[in-house]
Amino acid sequence: MSVSTATGTNTSEIQISVNGRVRRLVLDPRTSLLDALREHLHLTGTKKGCDHGQCGACTVLINDRRINSCLTLAVMHEGDDIVTIEGLGSPGALHPMQAAFVERDGFQCGYCTPGQICSAVGMLAEVKAGWPSHATADVASVRIVLTDAEIRERMSGNICRCAAYPNIIAAILDVVEGRHR
């Protein structure tokens, strides 16, 4: 529903599901999902890096697919299931990818880590679904082998300025190989 305020600004009332909880928001329809999460819902785990879709710090999962939340509008996601880093696990019950990142030191400054983890979770779902990447050796194969090159290609939309890439890859491989459940 669109509403015009006394100042002439249009707002939209939306309901979105974030981390399993339905939330009602009244927003300017131009509000990015990233800003809705951080500024309106106070879920600050999702980071604003470049605000142009180039760094991946704002990656969240929408209907189990990874997306840069700075590039989409909040009003576009009514009825979608949105999961942020806060919704993947909790301090007492980490998601396997979170636990692997901690064990493998898959972060240094930590700024990109929430986006890296959400992207890695989404990437593994893509692999499970059989979606090839540009680095996939046999795009017709139903089974994708996650080599270092395959992981690097699939995670290339997430930048780590500290260059923790070897540890990020090791953490992802730990989850793939079942060392974290």
Secondary structure, 3 states (H helix, E strand, C coil): CEEECCCCCEEEEEEEEECCEEEEEEECCCCEHHHHHHHHCCCCCCCCCCCCCCCCCCEEEECCEEEEHHHCEHHHHCCCEEECHHHHCECCECCHHHHHHHHCCCCCCCCCHHHHHHHHHHHHHHHHCCCCCCCCCCCCCCCCCCCHHHHHHHCCCCCCCCCCHHHHHHHHHHHHCCCCC
